[in-house]
């Protein structure tokens, strides 16, 4: 009897060792972010990494310092490490063709994260409704200046857009400009610098200092005589930070200028409290990470049904199969989250997300 029990125990031990040895290894996810020099990409990378690890995945997280060549190398290293899926926020949506072809040849699915990669190897796109982001900025200015009821009164506006290499930048700018174009055409709104084309107002790499220098030049060239400026439409917070600095140091007028932004960066939220920036369009990137995780899980299981999947996210998100193309005629199925407007009056909406806390000094900081 003892010998039989011993045999059973030995068999159980062998089976348990076999089970451990043959257990499926966790899936490996490659996460490629553009840079750590902008606050929002630190948040995106951190949230994605945390979400996937908590769900049992192994992750490789890289930041490419706004160097497209480095990002290609980072992604190639991920492919060499045999990742099961790639999540990429592209520095340049047109600079990844070679490595995207390598991913396709290796059978590795790709989620284009926040910024669309213009290559058909992309399986899905996860972002916010980018045109609506700009539209919210334009509508805020329209309402704040009451342009619809301006009568004979005129207002002056300048524009600062984002990085031409970022596919989203054009959507942001066009969303805002399309709201204001009618008022520009009928003379209600004037752009004293005359700079209204995207390429004229774009800011390489969304760089704060680049935006500051351009704004300082515009103010010195067109507003040094006291010409009044009513609003400066900035596509995001890093450019708004530069514009606000230029206004503070170089604007000769005494009126408060409306300054728009996007992202909810801590420094910009402080500027909103201080009256140096007026609003920001907030995109909850924690929710974007949640959507990305659920999509990735469905992709790896081979069970993506877009319309049904959005119902499981628990966040406001639309499934869109028409708005974006990875190449001419090739639609990219997209999951688009909904942005919101944040001003000094509703800063507590950010506290309610659990991602920010209000300090005793009245300024927001990131929750730990």
KEKE-3310 file (N, C-alpha, C; in steps of 0.2 Angstrom, whole numbers, plus 5000, padded with zeros to 4 digits):
npx = (5004:5010:5019:5011:5005:5016:5020:5009:5011:5023:5019:5010:5019:5027:5017:5014:5025:5027:5015:5018:5030:5024:5015:5007:5017:5017:5009:5018:5020:5024:5027:5028:5033:5033:5041:5049:5049:5038:5024:5012:5015:5023:5013:5004:5013:5016:5003:4999:5008:5006:4993:4994:5003:4996:4986:4992:5001:5018:5028:5037:5043:5047:5054:5057:5063:5059:5065:5064:5071:5077:5065:5061:5072:5070:5057:5061:5069:5060:5053:5063:5064:5053:5039:5021:5012:5011:5011:5010:5014:5017:5031:5033:5021:5023:5035:5038:5037:5046:5049:5036:5032:5040:5035:5022:5026:5031:5019:5014:5002:4997:4993:4989:4993:4985:4991:4990:4997:5003:5002:4997:4999:4994:4982:4972:4966:4968:4962:4957:4943:4949:4947:4936:4942:4950:4938:4931:4940:4939:4925:4925:4932:4923:4911:4916:4920:4908:4905:4895:4886:4892:4890:4895:4907:4924:4937:4953:4963:4976:4985:4992:4998:5002:5014:5020:5023:5015:5001:4989:4989:4985:4971:4967:4970:4962:4949:4947:4949:4940:4928:4930:4932:4922:4919:4931:4931:4920:4925:4923:4932:4950:4966:4980:4993:4992:4994:4987:4987:4990:5004:5010:5008:5012:5021:5036:5038:5030:5036:5039:5048:5050:5037:5036:5046:5041:5029:5033:5040:5029:5022:5031:5032:5019:5011:5017:5014:5003:4992:4977:4975:4964:4963:4972:4974:4979:4985:4989:4994:5008:5013:5004:5010:5022:5017:5010:5020:5027:5017:5016:5028:5030:5019:5011:4998:4984:4974:4966:4971:4963:4968:4970:4971:4977:4977:4979:4991:5001:5008:5001:4988:4990:4993:4980:4973:4980:4976:4983:4982:4967:4958:4959:4958:4953:4960:4957:4969:4971:4959:4960:4971:4964:4955:4964:4970:4959:4955:4967:4968:4956:4960:4972:4965:4958:4945:4938:4925:4920:4908:4902:4912:4915:4905:4909:4919:4916:4919:4916:4915:4918:4915:4923:4923:4926:4932:4946:4961:4974:4981:4978:4961:4961:4953:4954:4949:4943:4944:4937:4939:4930:4933:4935:4930:4940:4941:4944:4933:4929:4939:4938:4933:4943:4949:4939:4942:4951:4964:4971:4974:4969:4978:4982:4985:4977:4981:4982:4989:4997:4989:4996)
npy = (4994:5006:5007:5009:5021:5029:5028:5035:5048:5051:5050:5061:5072:5071:5075:5087:5095:5093:5100:5113:5115:5115:5125:5139:5153:5170:5182:5193:5210:5224:5241:5256:5272:5290:5300:5306:5319:5326:5328:5321:5309:5302:5299:5291:5280:5275:5271:5262:5252:5248:5244:5233:5224:5222:5214:5202:5201:5201:5215:5226:5242:5257:5273:5285:5297:5307:5304:5297:5288:5281:5276:5267:5257:5254:5247:5237:5229:5225:5216:5207:5202:5194:5199:5198:5207:5224:5240:5256:5273:5284:5293:5299:5298:5293:5287:5274:5264:5253:5245:5242:5234:5224:5219:5215:5204:5196:5192:5199:5208:5225:5239:5255:5269:5282:5292:5290:5278:5278:5266:5250:5239:5241:5236:5241:5257:5267:5281:5298:5307:5316:5327:5333:5337:5349:5356:5358:5368:5378:5381:5385:5397:5404:5405:5412:5424:5428:5427:5425:5435:5447:5458:5474:5473:5469:5455:5449:5436:5423:5409:5393:5378:5360:5347:5344:5331:5323:5314:5318:5331:5340:5337:5342:5356:5359:5356:5367:5378:5377:5380:5393:5399:5405:5417:5423:5424:5433:5444:5447:5441:5444:5439:5445:5443:5436:5423:5408:5396:5379:5374:5386:5389:5378:5368:5361:5345:5348:5357:5367:5378:5382:5386:5396:5405:5408:5414:5425:5432:5435:5444:5454:5459:5462:5467:5476:5489:5490:5485:5476:5459:5446:5432:5416:5402:5388:5371:5362:5358:5359:5368:5379:5383:5389:5399:5406:5411:5419:5429:5434:5440:5448:5454:5469:5474:5476:5468:5453:5438:5425:5409:5393:5375:5358:5342:5343:5345:5347:5359:5368:5367:5374:5386:5389:5391:5402:5411:5413:5404:5398:5388:5369:5355:5340:5324:5308:5298:5287:5280:5278:5269:5258:5255:5251:5240:5231:5229:5224:5211:5205:5205:5196:5185:5182:5188:5200:5210:5225:5233:5227:5226:5239:5240:5234:5242:5251:5265:5281:5278:5277:5266:5267:5265:5273:5285:5286:5282:5271:5270:5277:5274:5263:5259:5261:5253:5260:5265:5277:5289:5301:5318:5331:5348:5358:5370:5384:5384:5371:5362:5353:5342:5335:5330:5321:5311:5303:5304:5316:5327:5340:5352:5360:5373:5376:5372:5359:5343:5328:5313:5301)
npz = (5000:5004:4995:4983:4986:4986:4973:4967:4972:4966:4953:4953:4955:4944:4934:4938:4937:4923:4919:4923:4915:4902:4902:4895:4890:4895:4885:4874:4874:4864:4866:4860:4862:4858:4865:4880:4883:4883:4894:4892:4885:4894:4903:4895:4891:4904:4909:4899:4901:4914:4914:4905:4911:4923:4918:4915:4905:4897:4895:4884:4884:4876:4873:4861:4860:4851:4839:4823:4817:4827:4833:4823:4825:4838:4837:4828:4837:4846:4838:4835:4848:4848:4850:4853:4849:4843:4849:4844:4845:4834:4829:4817:4806:4793:4792:4795:4787:4782:4794:4797:4787:4790:4802:4797:4788:4798:4804:4815:4823:4823:4833:4830:4840:4846:4837:4819:4809:4793:4785:4778:4787:4799:4810:4818:4824:4838:4847:4851:4845:4834:4826:4832:4844:4840:4835:4847:4853:4843:4845:4858:4858:4849:4856:4868:4863:4858:4844:4835:4837:4834:4826:4820:4826:4827:4829:4834:4830:4832:4826:4832:4827:4827:4825:4809:4805:4813:4811:4817:4819:4809:4809:4821:4819:4808:4813:4822:4814:4804:4812:4814:4801:4794:4800:4798:4785:4783:4789:4802:4811:4812:4806:4810:4807:4796:4794:4791:4785:4787:4786:4788:4802:4809:4821:4824:4831:4841:4849:4864:4865:4851:4848:4857:4852:4839:4842:4849:4839:4831:4839:4841:4828:4824:4834:4842:4843:4851:4846:4848:4853:4853:4854:4855:4846:4851:4847:4856:4873:4875:4865:4868:4881:4877:4869:4879:4887:4878:4877:4890:4891:4880:4874:4871:4874:4886:4888:4893:4885:4876:4877:4870:4872:4874:4882:4896:4904:4918:4921:4912:4917:4929:4923:4919:4931:4934:4925:4913:4903:4895:4892:4891:4880:4886:4886:4892:4895:4902:4900:4887:4887:4893:4883:4873:4879:4880:4867:4862:4869:4863:4850:4850:4854:4843:4841:4837:4837:4832:4834:4845:4854:4859:4868:4879:4885:4895:4894:4886:4869:4852:4837:4822:4805:4794:4794:4794:4785:4780:4769:4753:4750:4758:4772:4789:4803:4818:4835:4844:4856:4867:4869:4881:4887:4898:4910:4921:4929:4930:4935:4944:4938:4933:4945:4948:4940:4946:4943:4945:4959:4970:4976:4992:4989:4978:4966:4953:4954:4948:4953:4964)
capx = (5000:5014:5023:5006:5004:5022:5020:5004:5014:5028:5016:5007:5024:5029:5012:5014:5031:5025:5010:5022:5034:5020:5010:5009:5021:5013:5010:5023:5017:5029:5024:5033:5030:5037:5046:5048:5050:5031:5021:5007:5018:5025:5007:5002:5017:5015:4996:4998:5013:5003:4987:4995:5006:4991:4982:4996:5006:5024:5029:5043:5041:5052:5053:5062:5066:5057:5069:5060:5076:5077:5059:5062:5076:5066:5052:5064:5072:5054:5051:5068:5062:5047:5033:5015:5008:5014:5007:5015:5012:5022:5034:5031:5016:5025:5042:5039:5035:5050:5048:5029:5032:5043:5030:5017:5029:5032:5013:5013:4997:4999:4988:4992:4990:4984:4993:4989:5003:5001:5004:4992:5001:4991:4976:4967:4968:4964:4963:4952:4940:4954:4944:4932:4947:4950:4932:4930:4944:4936:4919:4926:4933:4917:4907:4919:4919:4901:4906:4889:4882:4897:4888:4901:4913:4929:4941:4959:4965:4982:4985:4998:4997:5006:5019:5017:5024:5010:4995:4983:4990:4980:4964:4966:4970:4956:4943:4947:4949:4933:4923:4931:4933:4916:4920:4937:4929:4916:4928:4922:4939:4955:4972:4984:5000:4990:4996:4981:4988:4993:5011:5013:5007:5014:5026:5039:5039:5026:5041:5037:5052:5048:5031:5037:5050:5037:5024:5037:5041:5023:5020:5035:5031:5012:5007:5021:5011:4997:4986:4974:4974:4959:4963:4977:4971:4985:4982:4990:4997:5015:5013:5001:5014:5026:5013:5008:5026:5028:5012:5017:5034:5031:5012:5010:4991:4983:4968:4967:4970:4960:4973:4967:4976:4975:4981:4979:4997:5001:5010:4996:4983:4992:4992:4973:4972:4983:4973:4988:4978:4960:4955:4962:4954:4956:4959:4958:4973:4969:4953:4963:4974:4959:4952:4969:4971:4953:4956:4973:4965:4952:4964:4976:4960:4955:4938:4937:4919:4920:4902:4901:4918:4915:4900:4913:4924:4915:4920:4912:4920:4914:4919:4922:4926:4926:4936:4954:4964:4981:4983:4972:4956:4961:4950:4957:4944:4946:4941:4938:4936:4927:4937:4930:4933:4942:4942:4945:4927:4927:4945:4937:4931:4949:4950:4934:4945:4956:4971:4973:4972:4969:4983:4980:4987:4973:4984:4981:4995:4995:4989:5002)
capy = (5000:5012:5008:5012:5028:5033:5029:5040:5054:5052:5052:5068:5076:5072:5078:5094:5097:5093:5106:5119:5116:5116:5131:5144:5159:5176:5185:5199:5216:5229:5247:5261:5279:5295:5304:5307:5326:5329:5325:5316:5303:5298:5296:5286:5274:5272:5268:5256:5247:5246:5240:5226:5220:5219:5209:5196:5202:5204:5221:5230:5249:5261:5280:5286:5304:5311:5302:5292:5282:5277:5272:5261:5253:5251:5242:5231:5226:5221:5210:5202:5199:5190:5201:5195:5212:5230:5246:5261:5280:5286:5300:5302:5292:5291:5285:5267:5259:5247:5241:5240:5228:5218:5217:5211:5198:5191:5191:5203:5213:5232:5244:5262:5272:5290:5294:5285:5276:5277:5259:5245:5234:5243:5232:5245:5263:5269:5288:5302:5310:5322:5333:5336:5341:5356:5359:5361:5374:5384:5383:5389:5404:5407:5407:5416:5431:5429:5429:5425:5441:5452:5464:5477:5473:5464:5452:5447:5429:5420:5401:5389:5371:5355:5344:5341:5324:5320:5314:5321:5339:5343:5336:5347:5363:5360:5356:5373:5383:5376:5383:5401:5401:5409:5423:5426:5426:5439:5450:5447:5439:5446:5436:5451:5440:5433:5416:5404:5389:5374:5374:5392:5389:5372:5368:5354:5341:5351:5360:5373:5384:5383:5389:5403:5410:5410:5419:5431:5436:5438:5449:5460:5461:5465:5469:5480:5496:5490:5482:5471:5452:5443:5425:5413:5395:5383:5365:5357:5362:5361:5374:5384:5385:5393:5405:5410:5414:5425:5434:5437:5444:5452:5458:5476:5476:5475:5464:5445:5434:5418:5404:5386:5370:5351:5337:5343:5345:5350:5366:5371:5368:5379:5392:5390:5394:5409:5416:5413:5400:5399:5381:5364:5349:5335:5317:5304:5293:5281:5277:5276:5263:5253:5253:5247:5233:5226:5228:5219:5205:5203:5203:5190:5179:5182:5189:5207:5213:5232:5236:5223:5227:5245:5240:5231:5246:5255:5272:5283:5277:5275:5262:5271:5262:5277:5292:5286:5278:5270:5272:5279:5269:5257:5261:5258:5252:5265:5266:5284:5291:5307:5323:5336:5355:5360:5377:5386:5383:5364:5358:5347:5336:5331:5327:5316:5305:5300:5305:5322:5329:5347:5354:5366:5380:5378:5369:5352:5339:5321:5308:5296)
capz = (5000:5005:4988:4979:4988:4984:4965:4965:4973:4961:4947:4953:4955:4937:4931:4940:4933:4916:4918:4923:4909:4896:4903:4890:4892:4894:4878:4875:4870:4862:4867:4857:4863:4854:4868:4887:4884:4884:4899:4891:4883:4900:4906:4890:4892:4910:4909:4895:4904:4920:4912:4902:4916:4928:4915:4915:4899:4898:4891:4882:4884:4874:4871:4856:4860:4845:4833:4820:4815:4834:4834:4819:4828:4844:4835:4826:4842:4848:4833:4837:4854:4847:4853:4850:4847:4844:4851:4842:4844:4829:4829:4810:4803:4786:4792:4798:4782:4782:4800:4797:4782:4793:4806:4793:4786:4804:4806:4821:4823:4825:4835:4829:4846:4846:4830:4814:4805:4786:4782:4779:4792:4805:4811:4821:4827:4845:4848:4852:4839:4833:4823:4837:4848:4837:4835:4854:4854:4839:4847:4864:4856:4846:4862:4873:4860:4855:4837:4831:4838:4834:4822:4817:4830:4825:4834:4831:4832:4829:4827:4832:4826:4829:4821:4802:4805:4817:4807:4821:4819:4804:4811:4826:4816:4804:4817:4825:4809:4801:4816:4814:4795:4791:4803:4795:4778:4783:4792:4810:4814:4808:4808:4809:4804:4789:4794:4792:4782:4792:4786:4791:4809:4812:4826:4823:4837:4846:4854:4867:4863:4844:4848:4860:4847:4833:4845:4851:4833:4828:4843:4839:4821:4822:4840:4847:4843:4855:4842:4852:4851:4857:4856:4851:4846:4851:4846:4862:4879:4875:4861:4872:4886:4874:4867:4885:4889:4874:4878:4896:4891:4874:4872:4873:4876:4893:4889:4894:4878:4876:4874:4870:4873:4874:4885:4903:4907:4925:4920:4909:4922:4933:4919:4918:4937:4935:4920:4907:4898:4896:4892:4888:4879:4890:4884:4897:4892:4906:4896:4880:4888:4894:4877:4870:4882:4878:4860:4861:4871:4858:4844:4852:4854:4836:4842:4837:4834:4834:4837:4851:4859:4862:4873:4885:4887:4900:4893:4880:4863:4845:4833:4816:4800:4788:4795:4793:4780:4781:4762:4749:4749:4763:4778:4795:4808:4823:4841:4845:4863:4867:4873:4885:4888:4905:4911:4928:4932:4931:4936:4949:4934:4933:4951:4948:4936:4951:4940:4948:4966:4971:4982:4996:4986:4973:4960:4952:4953:4946:4958:4965)
cpx = (5004:5017:5018:5005:5010:5022:5015:5007:5019:5025:5013:5013:5026:5024:5012:5020:5030:5020:5014:5026:5030:5015:5012:5012:5016:5014:5014:5020:5023:5025:5029:5030:5035:5043:5044:5048:5043:5028:5016:5009:5020:5019:5004:5006:5016:5008:4996:5003:5009:4997:4989:4999:5001:4987:4986:5001:5013:5025:5036:5041:5047:5050:5059:5064:5065:5061:5066:5065:5077:5071:5059:5066:5073:5061:5055:5067:5066:5052:5057:5067:5055:5041:5027:5011:5012:5009:5011:5011:5018:5024:5032:5027:5018:5032:5043:5037:5039:5049:5040:5028:5035:5039:5024:5020:5030:5025:5011:5008:5000:4993:4992:4988:4990:4986:4993:4995:5000:5004:4999:4993:4997:4984:4971:4970:4964:4966:4957:4949:4944:4951:4940:4936:4948:4944:4930:4934:4941:4930:4920:4927:4927:4912:4909:4918:4913:4901:4900:4885:4887:4895:4894:4907:4918:4934:4947:4961:4972:4981:4992:4996:5002:5011:5017:5018:5019:5003:4989:4983:4985:4973:4962:4965:4963:4950:4942:4946:4942:4928:4924:4932:4928:4917:4926:4935:4925:4919:4927:4929:4944:4961:4977:4991:4998:4992:4990:4982:4992:5001:5014:5013:5009:5020:5030:5040:5035:5030:5039:5041:5051:5042:5032:5041:5045:5032:5027:5038:5035:5021:5024:5034:5024:5008:5011:5018:5005:4991:4984:4974:4969:4960:4969:4975:4977:4982:4984:4993:5004:5017:5010:5006:5019:5023:5012:5014:5028:5023:5014:5023:5034:5024:5012:5003:4990:4977:4970:4966:4968:4966:4970:4973:4973:4979:4980:4985:4997:5003:5005:4989:4984:4991:4984:4971:4974:4980:4978:4986:4971:4956:4960:4957:4957:4954:4961:4962:4973:4964:4956:4967:4970:4957:4957:4970:4965:4954:4962:4971:4961:4956:4968:4971:4957:4947:4936:4930:4918:4914:4901:4906:4917:4910:4903:4918:4923:4916:4917:4917:4915:4918:4917:4926:4927:4931:4943:4956:4971:4985:4977:4967:4956:4959:4953:4952:4947:4941:4942:4935:4934:4931:4932:4934:4934:4944:4943:4939:4926:4934:4943:4934:4937:4950:4945:4937:4949:4963:4974:4971:4973:4973:4979:4981:4982:4975:4983:4988:4993:4995:4994:4999)
cpy = (5006:5013:5011:5019:5032:5034:5034:5047:5056:5054:5059:5073:5077:5076:5086:5098:5098:5099:5112:5121:5117:5122:5136:5150:5165:5179:5192:5205:5222:5236:5253:5268:5284:5298:5304:5315:5329:5325:5320:5310:5299:5295:5290:5279:5271:5268:5262:5250:5244:5241:5233:5221:5217:5214:5202:5196:5203:5210:5223:5237:5253:5268:5282:5293:5308:5310:5296:5286:5278:5273:5266:5255:5249:5245:5236:5226:5222:5215:5205:5198:5195:5192:5198:5201:5219:5236:5252:5268:5283:5293:5303:5296:5290:5288:5278:5262:5252:5242:5238:5234:5222:5215:5212:5204:5193:5189:5194:5208:5220:5236:5251:5266:5279:5293:5289:5284:5275:5271:5254:5239:5235:5239:5237:5252:5265:5276:5291:5304:5317:5328:5337:5340:5348:5359:5362:5367:5380:5386:5387:5396:5408:5409:5412:5424:5433:5431:5430:5431:5448:5459:5467:5477:5467:5461:5450:5440:5427:5412:5398:5382:5367:5353:5341:5334:5320:5320:5318:5329:5342:5342:5341:5354:5364:5360:5363:5378:5383:5380:5391:5403:5406:5416:5427:5428:5432:5445:5451:5446:5441:5442:5441:5449:5438:5426:5411:5397:5385:5374:5380:5392:5383:5372:5361:5351:5344:5355:5367:5379:5386:5388:5396:5408:5412:5416:5425:5435:5439:5444:5455:5463:5464:5468:5474:5487:5496:5487:5476:5464:5449:5436:5422:5405:5391:5376:5360:5361:5364:5367:5380:5387:5390:5400:5410:5414:5420:5431:5438:5442:5449:5456:5464:5478:5474:5470:5457:5442:5427:5414:5397:5381:5363:5347:5337:5343:5349:5358:5371:5372:5373:5386:5394:5393:5401:5414:5416:5409:5399:5392:5376:5359:5343:5328:5312:5298:5287:5277:5274:5269:5257:5250:5249:5240:5228:5224:5223:5212:5201:5201:5197:5184:5178:5183:5196:5208:5220:5234:5233:5225:5233:5245:5237:5236:5250:5263:5274:5283:5275:5271:5265:5267:5266:5283:5292:5281:5277:5271:5274:5273:5263:5260:5258:5258:5256:5265:5273:5286:5298:5312:5327:5343:5356:5367:5378:5384:5375:5359:5352:5341:5332:5327:5321:5310:5301:5300:5311:5323:5337:5348:5360:5373:5381:5375:5362:5349:5332:5317:5303:5289)
cpz = (5000:4998:4983:4980:4985:4976:4963:4966:4968:4954:4947:4953:4948:4933:4932:4937:4926:4914:4918:4917:4903:4897:4898:4893:4891:4888:4879:4871:4870:4862:4865:4858:4860:4858:4876:4888:4885:4889:4897:4888:4888:4903:4901:4891:4898:4911:4905:4898:4910:4919:4909:4907:4921:4925:4913:4909:4901:4893:4889:4881:4882:4873:4866:4855:4854:4839:4829:4818:4822:4835:4830:4822:4834:4842:4832:4831:4846:4844:4834:4843:4854:4851:4849:4847:4848:4845:4849:4842:4840:4830:4822:4807:4796:4786:4794:4793:4782:4788:4800:4792:4786:4798:4803:4791:4792:4807:4813:4820:4826:4827:4834:4835:4845:4840:4825:4810:4798:4783:4784:4784:4798:4805:4813:4824:4833:4846:4850:4845:4838:4830:4828:4843:4846:4837:4841:4855:4850:4842:4854:4862:4853:4851:4866:4870:4857:4848:4833:4831:4838:4831:4819:4820:4827:4830:4830:4834:4829:4830:4828:4832:4828:4824:4815:4802:4809:4813:4810:4820:4815:4806:4816:4824:4812:4808:4820:4819:4805:4805:4814:4806:4792:4794:4800:4788:4778:4787:4799:4813:4809:4810:4806:4805:4797:4789:4796:4789:4787:4792:4789:4799:4813:4816:4826:4830:4843:4852:4857:4865:4856:4844:4851:4855:4842:4836:4846:4844:4830:4832:4842:4833:4820:4828:4844:4848:4848:4852:4847:4849:4856:4859:4852:4852:4845:4851:4852:4867:4878:4871:4865:4878:4883:4872:4873:4888:4885:4875:4885:4895:4885:4871:4875:4876:4883:4894:4890:4887:4880:4873:4875:4871:4872:4878:4893:4907:4913:4924:4917:4913:4927:4930:4919:4925:4937:4929:4914:4901:4900:4896:4889:4886:4882:4887:4889:4895:4896:4902:4890:4881:4890:4888:4873:4872:4880:4871:4859:4863:4866:4852:4845:4852:4848:4837:4842:4833:4836:4837:4844:4856:4862:4868:4880:4888:4894:4900:4886:4874:4857:4841:4826:4811:4793:4788:4793:4788:4781:4774:4758:4747:4754:4770:4784:4801:4815:4829:4844:4851:4862:4872:4877:4886:4896:4905:4919:4932:4933:4931:4940:4944:4933:4939:4951:4944:4941:4948:4942:4955:4966:4977:4986:4993:4980:4966:4959:4952:4951:4953:4958:4965)
residu = (UNK:UNK:UNK:UNK:UNK:UNK:UNK:UNK:UNK:UNK:UNK:UNK:UNK:UNK:UNK:UNK:UNK:UNK:UNK:UNK:UNK:UNK:UNK:UNK:UNK:UNK:UNK:UNK:UNK:UNK:UNK:UNK:UNK:UNK:UNK:UNK:UNK:UNK:UNK:UNK:UNK:UNK:UNK:UNK:UNK:UNK:UNK:UNK:UNK:UNK:UNK:UNK:UNK:UNK:UNK:UNK:UNK:UNK:UNK:UNK:UNK:UNK:UNK:UNK:UNK:UNK:UNK:UNK:UNK:UNK:UNK:UNK:UNK:UNK:UNK:UNK:UNK:UNK:UNK:UNK:UNK:UNK:UNK:UNK:UNK:UNK:UNK:UNK:UNK:UNK:UNK:UNK:UNK:UNK:UNK:UNK:UNK:UNK:UNK:UNK:UNK:UNK:UNK:UNK:UNK:UNK:UNK:UNK:UNK:UNK:UNK:UNK:UNK:UNK:UNK:UNK:UNK:UNK:UNK:UNK:UNK:UNK:UNK:UNK:UNK:UNK:UNK:UNK:UNK:UNK:UNK:UNK:UNK:UNK:UNK:UNK:UNK:UNK:UNK:UNK:UNK:UNK:UNK:UNK:UNK:UNK:UNK:UNK:UNK:UNK:UNK:UNK:UNK:UNK:UNK:UNK:UNK:UNK:UNK:UNK:UNK:UNK:UNK:UNK:UNK:UNK:UNK:UNK:UNK:UNK:UNK:UNK:UNK:UNK:UNK:UNK:UNK:UNK:UNK:UNK:UNK:UNK:UNK:UNK:UNK:UNK:UNK:UNK:UNK:UNK:UNK:UNK:UNK:UNK:UNK:UNK:UNK:UNK:UNK:UNK:UNK:UNK:UNK:UNK:UNK:UNK:UNK:UNK:UNK:UNK:UNK:UNK:UNK:UNK:UNK:UNK:UNK:UNK:UNK:UNK:UNK:UNK:UNK:UNK:UNK:UNK:UNK:UNK:UNK:UNK:UNK:UNK:UNK:UNK:UNK:UNK:UNK:UNK:UNK:UNK:UNK:UNK:UNK:UNK:UNK:UNK:UNK:UNK:UNK:UNK:UNK:UNK:UNK:UNK:UNK:UNK:UNK:UNK:UNK:UNK:UNK:UNK:UNK:UNK:UNK:UNK:UNK:UNK:UNK:UNK:UNK:UNK:UNK:UNK:UNK:UNK:UNK:UNK:UNK:UNK:UNK:UNK:UNK:UNK:UNK:UNK:UNK:UNK:UNK:UNK:UNK:UNK:UNK:UNK:UNK:UNK:UNK:UNK:UNK:UNK:UNK:UNK:UNK:UNK:UNK:UNK:UNK:UNK:UNK:UNK:UNK:UNK:UNK:UNK:UNK:UNK:UNK:UNK:UNK:UNK:UNK:UNK:UNK:UNK:UNK:UNK:UNK:UNK:UNK:UNK:UNK:UNK:UNK:UNK:UNK:UNK:UNK:UNK:UNK:UNK:UNK:UNK:UNK:UNK:UNK:UNK:UNK:UNK:UNK:UNK:UNK:UNK:UNK:UNK:UNK:UNK:UNK:UNK:UNK:UNK:UNK:UNK:UNK:UNK:UNK:UNK:UNK:UNK)
# end
